[in-house]
């Protein structure tokens, strides 16, 4: 059965630092689709982050590339299997040089926190009680 994939393409100021950041979060670099201008980082079987140098990213667009440390371009949200995994991911991000952004969202059935990576991209990590999703 076909599973649609998403490839999240992001510009980075320092590709090597960004690769280190994401590997410290527990992800791996797929060398088959990586080179000195791009890092392919599978987040799951159907989600891949493609980090590009600004020069490489510019090949794909005629638009101005935003400064993601000053401007919001996108909010990326990842699910987590538990509240503890939400906290664990954010703690790893901070230890790797990222920063906490926004307030912790605790609605009982849903729990989320957010961090910014080294380039200022906002990543939300969210857990939702499966019972709340079903009914």
VMD Tcl script that builds the backbone (N, CA, C; Angstrom):
set m [mol new atoms 405]
animate dup $m
set s [atomselect $m all]
$s set {name element resname resid chain x y z} {
  {N N UNK 1 A 0.835 -1.179 0.000}
  {CA C UNK 1 A 0.000 0.000 0.000}
  {C C UNK 1 A 0.885 1.250 0.000}
  {N N UNK 2 A 0.557 2.190 -0.845}
  {CA C UNK 2 A 1.312 3.436 -0.967}
  {C C UNK 2 A 1.171 4.286 0.286}
  {N N UNK 3 A 2.293 4.808 0.786}
  {CA C UNK 3 A 2.272 5.757 1.891}
  {C C UNK 3 A 2.872 7.062 1.395}
  {N N UNK 4 A 2.089 8.117 1.448}
  {CA C UNK 4 A 2.587 9.418 1.026}
  {C C UNK 4 A 3.664 9.880 1.995}
  {N N UNK 5 A 4.690 10.510 1.472}
  {CA C UNK 5 A 5.784 11.015 2.293}
  {C C UNK 5 A 5.775 12.528 2.269}
  {N N UNK 6 A 6.431 13.109 3.257}
  {CA C UNK 6 A 6.661 14.551 3.260}
  {C C UNK 6 A 8.158 14.779 3.425}
  {N N UNK 7 A 8.680 15.692 2.620}
  {CA C UNK 7 A 10.074 16.094 2.686}
  {C C UNK 7 A 10.087 17.555 3.108}
  {N N UNK 8 A 10.547 17.808 4.309}
  {CA C UNK 8 A 10.596 19.162 4.861}
  {C C UNK 8 A 11.960 19.737 4.515}
  {N N UNK 9 A 11.992 20.709 3.614}
  {CA C UNK 9 A 13.239 21.321 3.166}
  {C C UNK 9 A 13.458 22.614 3.929}
  {N N UNK 10 A 14.637 22.732 4.553}
  {CA C UNK 10 A 14.954 23.901 5.372}
  {C C UNK 10 A 16.346 24.410 5.030}
  {N N UNK 11 A 16.506 25.716 5.066}
  {CA C UNK 11 A 17.817 26.329 4.867}
  {C C UNK 11 A 18.546 26.386 6.203}
  {N N UNK 12 A 19.859 26.186 6.144}
  {CA C UNK 12 A 20.671 26.260 7.358}
  {C C UNK 12 A 21.900 27.120 7.104}
  {N N UNK 13 A 22.315 27.822 8.143}
  {CA C UNK 13 A 23.516 28.653 8.045}
  {C C UNK 13 A 24.783 27.827 8.203}
  {N N UNK 14 A 24.703 26.721 8.927}
  {CA C UNK 14 A 25.880 25.885 9.196}
  {C C UNK 14 A 25.443 24.419 9.111}
  {N N UNK 15 A 25.651 23.813 7.968}
  {CA C UNK 15 A 25.181 22.447 7.734}
  {C C UNK 15 A 25.799 21.461 8.716}
  {N N UNK 16 A 27.086 21.567 8.966}
  {CA C UNK 16 A 27.727 20.619 9.885}
  {C C UNK 16 A 27.164 20.744 11.296}
  {N N UNK 17 A 26.960 21.960 11.767}
  {CA C UNK 17 A 26.386 22.161 13.105}
  {C C UNK 17 A 24.960 21.618 13.161}
  {N N UNK 18 A 24.187 21.820 12.100}
  {CA C UNK 18 A 22.812 21.321 12.068}
  {C C UNK 18 A 22.774 19.794 12.041}
  {N N UNK 19 A 23.692 19.180 11.307}
  {CA C UNK 19 A 23.768 17.723 11.286}
  {C C UNK 19 A 24.081 17.200 12.683}
  {N N UNK 20 A 25.012 17.829 13.359}
  {CA C UNK 20 A 25.358 17.429 14.726}
  {C C UNK 20 A 24.155 17.595 15.649}
  {N N UNK 21 A 23.436 18.704 15.513}
  {CA C UNK 21 A 22.250 18.966 16.331}
  {C C UNK 21 A 21.232 17.837 16.189}
  {N N UNK 22 A 20.885 17.477 14.961}
  {CA C UNK 22 A 19.863 16.455 14.745}
  {C C UNK 22 A 20.339 15.057 15.140}
  {N N UNK 23 A 21.628 14.769 14.985}
  {CA C UNK 23 A 22.109 13.462 15.446}
  {C C UNK 23 A 22.097 13.406 16.973}
  {N N UNK 24 A 22.297 14.529 17.636}
  {CA C UNK 24 A 22.208 14.553 19.095}
  {C C UNK 24 A 20.767 14.386 19.574}
  {N N UNK 25 A 19.805 14.639 18.704}
  {CA C UNK 25 A 18.401 14.366 19.033}
  {C C UNK 25 A 18.071 12.883 18.840}
  {N N UNK 26 A 19.000 12.137 18.248}
  {CA C UNK 26 A 18.790 10.705 18.054}
  {C C UNK 26 A 18.510 10.298 16.615}
  {N N UNK 27 A 18.539 11.251 15.688}
  {CA C UNK 27 A 18.291 10.939 14.279}
  {C C UNK 27 A 19.598 10.599 13.584}
  {N N UNK 28 A 19.494 10.014 12.396}
  {CA C UNK 28 A 20.673 9.666 11.616}
  {C C UNK 28 A 20.663 10.440 10.301}
  {N N UNK 29 A 21.808 10.523 9.689}
  {CA C UNK 29 A 21.942 11.158 8.379}
  {C C UNK 29 A 21.926 10.048 7.331}
  {N N UNK 30 A 21.087 10.193 6.302}
  {CA C UNK 30 A 21.054 9.220 5.217}
  {C C UNK 30 A 22.094 9.646 4.183}
  {N N UNK 31 A 23.226 8.951 4.123}
  {CA C UNK 31 A 24.301 9.367 3.219}
  {C C UNK 31 A 23.934 9.270 1.738}
  {N N UNK 32 A 22.956 8.431 1.415}
  {CA C UNK 32 A 22.561 8.258 0.020}
  {C C UNK 32 A 22.034 9.563 -0.587}
  {N N UNK 33 A 21.403 10.395 0.223}
  {CA C UNK 33 A 20.821 11.638 -0.273}
  {C C UNK 33 A 21.441 12.868 0.391}
  {N N UNK 34 A 22.674 12.730 0.841}
  {CA C UNK 34 A 23.390 13.830 1.493}
  {C C UNK 34 A 24.704 14.090 0.773}
  {N N UNK 35 A 25.138 15.341 0.837}
  {CA C UNK 35 A 26.447 15.711 0.303}
  {C C UNK 35 A 26.938 16.923 1.084}
  {N N UNK 36 A 27.870 17.677 0.532}
  {CA C UNK 36 A 28.406 18.819 1.274}
  {C C UNK 36 A 27.472 20.032 1.267}
  {N N UNK 37 A 26.318 19.937 0.605}
  {CA C UNK 37 A 25.344 21.032 0.584}
  {C C UNK 37 A 23.989 20.653 1.175}
  {N N UNK 38 A 23.777 19.350 1.413}
  {CA C UNK 38 A 22.477 18.855 1.872}
  {C C UNK 38 A 22.662 17.680 2.828}
  {N N UNK 39 A 21.812 17.649 3.852}
  {CA C UNK 39 A 21.755 16.495 4.749}
  {C C UNK 39 A 20.327 15.969 4.754}
  {N N UNK 40 A 20.193 14.695 4.467}
  {CA C UNK 40 A 18.895 14.030 4.490}
  {C C UNK 40 A 18.756 13.331 5.837}
  {N N UNK 41 A 17.711 13.717 6.593}
  {CA C UNK 41 A 17.525 13.189 7.938}
  {C C UNK 41 A 16.126 12.578 8.049}
  {N N UNK 42 A 16.027 11.252 7.985}
  {CA C UNK 42 A 14.715 10.613 8.155}
  {C C UNK 42 A 14.228 10.779 9.594}
  {N N UNK 43 A 13.010 11.305 9.748}
  {CA C UNK 43 A 12.397 11.425 11.068}
  {C C UNK 43 A 11.489 10.232 11.344}
  {N N UNK 44 A 10.988 9.617 10.273}
  {CA C UNK 44 A 10.157 8.417 10.363}
  {C C UNK 44 A 10.190 7.771 8.981}
  {N N UNK 45 A 9.380 6.745 8.793}
  {CA C UNK 45 A 9.317 6.090 7.483}
  {C C UNK 45 A 8.734 7.001 6.407}
  {N N UNK 46 A 7.994 8.021 6.816}
  {CA C UNK 46 A 7.312 8.866 5.830}
  {C C UNK 46 A 7.643 10.353 5.944}
  {N N UNK 47 A 8.543 10.715 6.847}
  {CA C UNK 47 A 8.918 12.126 7.020}
  {C C UNK 47 A 10.431 12.246 6.960}
  {N N UNK 48 A 10.910 13.108 6.070}
  {CA C UNK 48 A 12.345 13.330 5.919}
  {C C UNK 48 A 12.610 14.831 5.949}
  {N N UNK 49 A 13.549 15.238 6.790}
  {CA C UNK 49 A 13.989 16.628 6.782}
  {C C UNK 49 A 15.202 16.723 5.877}
  {N N UNK 50 A 15.165 17.676 4.962}
  {CA C UNK 50 A 16.281 17.931 4.066}
  {C C UNK 50 A 16.862 19.280 4.461}
  {N N UNK 51 A 18.038 19.271 5.054}
  {CA C UNK 51 A 18.709 20.510 5.437}
  {C C UNK 51 A 19.656 20.911 4.323}
  {N N UNK 52 A 19.534 22.160 3.879}
  {CA C UNK 52 A 20.348 22.647 2.768}
  {C C UNK 52 A 21.124 23.890 3.184}
  {N N UNK 53 A 22.330 24.034 2.632}
  {CA C UNK 53 A 22.999 25.317 2.772}
  {C C UNK 53 A 22.102 26.360 2.106}
  {N N UNK 54 A 22.258 27.604 2.459}
  {CA C UNK 54 A 21.430 28.662 1.858}
  {C C UNK 54 A 21.618 28.707 0.345}
  {N N UNK 55 A 22.836 28.466 -0.110}
  {CA C UNK 55 A 23.110 28.492 -1.550}
  {C C UNK 55 A 22.360 27.363 -2.263}
  {N N UNK 56 A 22.360 26.192 -1.669}
  {CA C UNK 56 A 21.662 25.062 -2.280}
  {C C UNK 56 A 20.148 25.277 -2.237}
  {N N UNK 57 A 19.643 25.777 -1.112}
  {CA C UNK 57 A 18.212 26.034 -0.972}
  {C C UNK 57 A 17.749 27.029 -2.039}
  {N N UNK 58 A 18.587 27.998 -2.345}
  {CA C UNK 58 A 18.244 29.034 -3.330}
  {C C UNK 58 A 18.034 28.451 -4.730}
  {N N UNK 59 A 18.578 27.279 -4.997}
  {CA C UNK 59 A 18.381 26.618 -6.288}
  {C C UNK 59 A 16.913 26.239 -6.484}
  {N N UNK 60 A 16.193 25.994 -5.389}
  {CA C UNK 60 A 14.823 25.495 -5.446}
  {C C UNK 60 A 13.756 26.588 -5.433}
  {N N UNK 61 A 14.138 27.831 -5.245}
  {CA C UNK 61 A 13.139 28.897 -5.148}
  {C C UNK 61 A 13.676 30.207 -5.711}
  {N N UNK 62 A 12.768 31.019 -6.213}
  {CA C UNK 62 A 13.130 32.366 -6.660}
  {C C UNK 62 A 12.793 33.380 -5.582}
  {N N UNK 63 A 12.149 32.917 -4.502}
  {CA C UNK 63 A 11.767 33.795 -3.410}
  {C C UNK 63 A 12.955 34.075 -2.489}
  {N N UNK 64 A 12.848 35.166 -1.767}
  {CA C UNK 64 A 13.849 35.474 -0.758}
  {C C UNK 64 A 13.782 34.417 0.340}
  {N N UNK 65 A 14.927 33.964 0.794}
  {CA C UNK 65 A 14.980 32.983 1.871}
  {C C UNK 65 A 14.930 33.745 3.183}
  {N N UNK 66 A 13.972 33.392 4.026}
  {CA C UNK 66 A 13.792 34.125 5.276}
  {C C UNK 66 A 14.916 33.849 6.255}
  {N N UNK 67 A 15.114 34.794 7.146}
  {CA C UNK 67 A 15.999 34.604 8.281}
  {C C UNK 67 A 15.130 33.993 9.374}
  {N N UNK 68 A 15.212 32.696 9.527}
  {CA C UNK 68 A 14.300 31.993 10.431}
  {C C UNK 68 A 14.580 32.279 11.903}
  {N N UNK 69 A 15.661 32.986 12.199}
  {CA C UNK 69 A 15.897 33.413 13.574}
  {C C UNK 69 A 15.080 34.669 13.891}
  {N N UNK 70 A 14.663 35.392 12.847}
  {CA C UNK 70 A 13.895 36.629 13.032}
  {C C UNK 70 A 12.454 36.516 12.530}
  {N N UNK 71 A 12.227 35.652 11.549}
  {CA C UNK 71 A 10.912 35.535 10.926}
  {C C UNK 71 A 10.418 34.094 11.018}
  {N N UNK 72 A 9.113 33.945 11.160}
  {CA C UNK 72 A 8.539 32.603 11.178}
  {C C UNK 72 A 8.200 32.199 9.752}
  {N N UNK 73 A 8.640 31.030 9.364}
  {CA C UNK 73 A 8.331 30.532 8.031}
  {C C UNK 73 A 7.376 29.354 8.100}
  {N N UNK 74 A 7.493 28.576 9.168}
  {CA C UNK 74 A 6.690 27.368 9.318}
  {C C UNK 74 A 6.797 26.901 10.770}
  {N N UNK 75 A 5.757 26.261 11.262}
  {CA C UNK 75 A 5.812 25.578 12.553}
  {C C UNK 75 A 5.753 24.092 12.254}
  {N N UNK 76 A 6.761 23.376 12.682}
  {CA C UNK 76 A 6.843 21.946 12.431}
  {C C UNK 76 A 6.424 21.215 13.698}
  {N N UNK 77 A 5.515 20.281 13.583}
  {CA C UNK 77 A 5.041 19.551 14.754}
  {C C UNK 77 A 5.293 18.060 14.578}
  {N N UNK 78 A 5.868 17.463 15.592}
  {CA C UNK 78 A 6.151 16.031 15.611}
  {C C UNK 78 A 5.376 15.390 16.754}
  {N N UNK 79 A 4.825 14.230 16.513}
  {CA C UNK 79 A 4.144 13.520 17.585}
  {C C UNK 79 A 5.170 12.786 18.434}
  {N N UNK 80 A 4.784 12.526 19.672}
  {CA C UNK 80 A 5.613 11.747 20.593}
  {C C UNK 80 A 4.734 10.687 21.230}
  {N N UNK 81 A 5.350 9.586 21.653}
  {CA C UNK 81 A 4.567 8.479 22.184}
  {C C UNK 81 A 4.148 8.661 23.630}
  {N N UNK 82 A 4.709 9.657 24.333}
  {CA C UNK 82 A 4.327 9.902 25.727}
  {C C UNK 82 A 4.724 11.323 26.127}
  {N N UNK 83 A 4.183 11.754 27.249}
  {CA C UNK 83 A 4.562 13.059 27.805}
  {C C UNK 83 A 6.057 13.086 28.096}
  {N N UNK 84 A 6.570 11.976 28.615}
  {CA C UNK 84 A 7.992 11.884 28.950}
  {C C UNK 84 A 8.858 12.025 27.702}
  {N N UNK 85 A 8.394 11.457 26.572}
  {CA C UNK 85 A 9.153 11.562 25.319}
  {C C UNK 85 A 9.149 12.999 24.789}
  {N N UNK 86 A 8.061 13.732 25.049}
  {CA C UNK 86 A 8.028 15.154 24.689}
  {C C UNK 86 A 9.143 15.872 25.434}
  {N N UNK 87 A 9.174 15.698 26.757}
  {CA C UNK 87 A 10.196 16.359 27.577}
  {C C UNK 87 A 11.595 15.925 27.180}
  {N N UNK 88 A 11.761 14.639 26.913}
  {CA C UNK 88 A 13.069 14.105 26.526}
  {C C UNK 88 A 13.578 14.760 25.243}
  {N N UNK 89 A 12.725 14.891 24.244}
  {CA C UNK 89 A 13.137 15.498 22.976}
  {C C UNK 89 A 13.531 16.964 23.181}
  {N N UNK 90 A 12.748 17.703 23.938}
  {CA C UNK 90 A 13.060 19.119 24.166}
  {C C UNK 90 A 14.361 19.249 24.961}
  {N N UNK 91 A 14.550 18.403 25.955}
  {CA C UNK 91 A 15.796 18.437 26.731}
  {C C UNK 91 A 17.008 18.121 25.855}
  {N N UNK 92 A 16.866 17.160 24.948}
  {CA C UNK 92 A 17.954 16.840 24.016}
  {C C UNK 92 A 18.246 18.036 23.116}
  {N N UNK 93 A 17.193 18.692 22.643}
  {CA C UNK 93 A 17.378 19.847 21.759}
  {C C UNK 93 A 18.135 20.957 22.471}
  {N N UNK 94 A 17.786 21.230 23.708}
  {CA C UNK 94 A 18.461 22.274 24.475}
  {C C UNK 94 A 19.919 21.886 24.723}
  {N N UNK 95 A 20.170 20.631 25.081}
  {CA C UNK 95 A 21.534 20.160 25.314}
  {C C UNK 95 A 22.384 20.252 24.050}
  {N N UNK 96 A 21.738 20.147 22.884}
  {CA C UNK 96 A 22.459 20.201 21.602}
  {C C UNK 96 A 22.617 21.631 21.084}
  {N N UNK 97 A 22.142 22.618 21.847}
  {CA C UNK 97 A 22.325 24.009 21.438}
  {C C UNK 97 A 21.064 24.727 21.025}
  {N N UNK 98 A 19.942 24.026 21.008}
  {CA C UNK 98 A 18.664 24.663 20.690}
  {C C UNK 98 A 18.136 25.434 21.886}
  {N N UNK 99 A 16.954 25.992 21.744}
  {CA C UNK 99 A 16.368 26.742 22.849}
  {C C UNK 99 A 14.872 26.469 22.936}
  {N N UNK 100 A 14.368 26.504 24.167}
  {CA C UNK 100 A 12.938 26.339 24.394}
  {C C UNK 100 A 12.227 27.575 23.896}
  {N N UNK 101 A 11.098 27.396 23.251}
  {CA C UNK 101 A 10.301 28.524 22.794}
  {C C UNK 101 A 8.847 28.290 23.187}
  {N N UNK 102 A 8.154 29.350 23.498}
  {CA C UNK 102 A 6.749 29.232 23.875}
  {C C UNK 102 A 6.574 28.602 25.238}
  {N N UNK 103 A 5.324 28.446 25.602}
  {CA C UNK 103 A 4.959 27.870 26.889}
  {C C UNK 103 A 4.590 26.402 26.725}
  {N N UNK 104 A 4.805 25.625 27.776}
  {CA C UNK 104 A 4.345 24.245 27.794}
  {C C UNK 104 A 2.823 24.245 27.714}
  {N N UNK 105 A 2.285 23.416 26.847}
  {CA C UNK 105 A 0.832 23.281 26.691}
  {C C UNK 105 A 0.404 21.971 27.338}
  {N N UNK 106 A -0.350 22.055 28.421}
  {CA C UNK 106 A -0.811 20.863 29.109}
  {C C UNK 106 A -2.327 20.933 29.254}
  {N N UNK 107 A -3.013 20.164 28.430}
  {CA C UNK 107 A -4.475 20.135 28.434}
  {C C UNK 107 A -4.992 18.803 28.970}
  {N N UNK 108 A -4.142 18.081 29.684}
  {CA C UNK 108 A -4.527 16.778 30.207}
  {C C UNK 108 A -4.431 15.688 29.153}
  {N N UNK 109 A -5.321 15.729 28.175}
  {CA C UNK 109 A -5.331 14.735 27.096}
  {C C UNK 109 A -4.273 15.026 26.027}
  {N N UNK 110 A -3.710 16.251 26.072}
  {CA C UNK 110 A -2.703 16.653 25.093}
  {C C UNK 110 A -1.624 17.459 25.809}
  {N N UNK 111 A -0.368 17.162 25.467}
  {CA C UNK 111 A 0.766 17.801 26.123}
  {C C UNK 111 A 1.793 18.152 25.056}
  {N N UNK 112 A 2.281 19.370 25.068}
  {CA C UNK 112 A 3.244 19.768 24.060}
  {C C UNK 112 A 4.212 20.829 24.532}
  {N N UNK 113 A 5.376 20.791 23.926}
  {CA C UNK 113 A 6.414 21.796 24.162}
  {C C UNK 113 A 7.062 22.087 22.817}
  {N N UNK 114 A 7.817 23.175 22.757}
  {CA C UNK 114 A 8.454 23.536 21.493}
  {C C UNK 114 A 9.894 23.986 21.728}
  {N N UNK 115 A 10.708 23.788 20.689}
  {CA C UNK 115 A 12.084 24.272 20.728}
  {C C UNK 115 A 12.441 24.858 19.368}
  {N N UNK 116 A 13.459 25.679 19.371}
  {CA C UNK 116 A 14.028 26.194 18.124}
  {C C UNK 116 A 15.347 25.494 17.887}
  {N N UNK 117 A 15.595 25.102 16.632}
  {CA C UNK 117 A 16.877 24.504 16.290}
  {C C UNK 117 A 17.917 25.620 16.132}
  {N N UNK 118 A 19.104 25.282 15.684}
  {CA C UNK 118 A 20.194 26.254 15.591}
  {C C UNK 118 A 19.906 27.391 14.626}
  {N N UNK 119 A 19.015 27.168 13.660}
  {CA C UNK 119 A 18.679 28.193 12.677}
  {C C UNK 119 A 17.392 28.932 13.014}
  {N N UNK 120 A 16.784 28.625 14.164}
  {CA C UNK 120 A 15.567 29.307 14.578}
  {C C UNK 120 A 14.284 28.691 14.073}
  {N N UNK 121 A 14.345 27.531 13.407}
  {CA C UNK 121 A 13.127 26.839 12.985}
  {C C UNK 121 A 12.422 26.314 14.236}
  {N N UNK 122 A 11.123 26.481 14.306}
  {CA C UNK 122 A 10.355 26.047 15.465}
  {C C UNK 122 A 9.833 24.632 15.268}
  {N N UNK 123 A 10.153 23.769 16.233}
  {CA C UNK 123 A 9.722 22.373 16.240}
  {C C UNK 123 A 8.852 22.166 17.474}
  {N N UNK 124 A 7.597 21.783 17.267}
  {CA C UNK 124 A 6.701 21.456 18.370}
  {C C UNK 124 A 6.697 19.941 18.534}
  {N N UNK 125 A 6.715 19.486 19.772}
  {CA C UNK 125 A 6.648 18.059 20.065}
  {C C UNK 125 A 5.392 17.852 20.907}
  {N N UNK 126 A 4.495 16.987 20.419}
  {CA C UNK 126 A 3.169 16.874 21.026}
  {C C UNK 126 A 2.809 15.415 21.290}
  {N N UNK 127 A 2.260 15.160 22.471}
  {CA C UNK 127 A 1.672 13.869 22.806}
  {C C UNK 127 A 0.171 14.071 22.981}
  {N N UNK 128 A -0.603 13.143 22.450}
  {CA C UNK 128 A -2.048 13.174 22.641}
  {C C UNK 128 A -2.487 11.797 23.118}
  {N N UNK 129 A -3.328 11.769 24.148}
  {CA C UNK 129 A -3.856 10.524 24.691}
  {C C UNK 129 A -4.631 9.802 23.599}
  {N N UNK 130 A -4.234 8.566 23.265}
  {CA C UNK 130 A -4.939 7.832 22.202}
  {C C UNK 130 A -6.436 7.698 22.446}
  {N N UNK 131 A -6.857 7.610 23.699}
  {CA C UNK 131 A -8.289 7.507 24.011}
  {C C UNK 131 A -9.021 8.773 23.593}
  {N N UNK 132 A -8.352 9.919 23.694}
  {CA C UNK 132 A -8.977 11.185 23.288}
  {C C UNK 132 A -9.123 11.268 21.774}
  {N N UNK 133 A -8.190 10.650 21.063}
  {CA C UNK 133 A -8.238 10.659 19.601}
  {C C UNK 133 A -9.381 9.781 19.097}
  {N N UNK 134 A -9.594 8.669 19.757}
  {CA C UNK 134 A -10.614 7.713 19.325}
  {C C UNK 134 A -12.021 8.188 19.600}
  {N N UNK 135 A -12.208 8.989 20.619}
  {CA C UNK 135 A -13.579 9.338 20.948}
  {C C UNK 135 A -13.709 10.745 21.241}
}
mol reanalyze $m
mol bondsrecalc $m
mol representation Tube
mol addrep $m
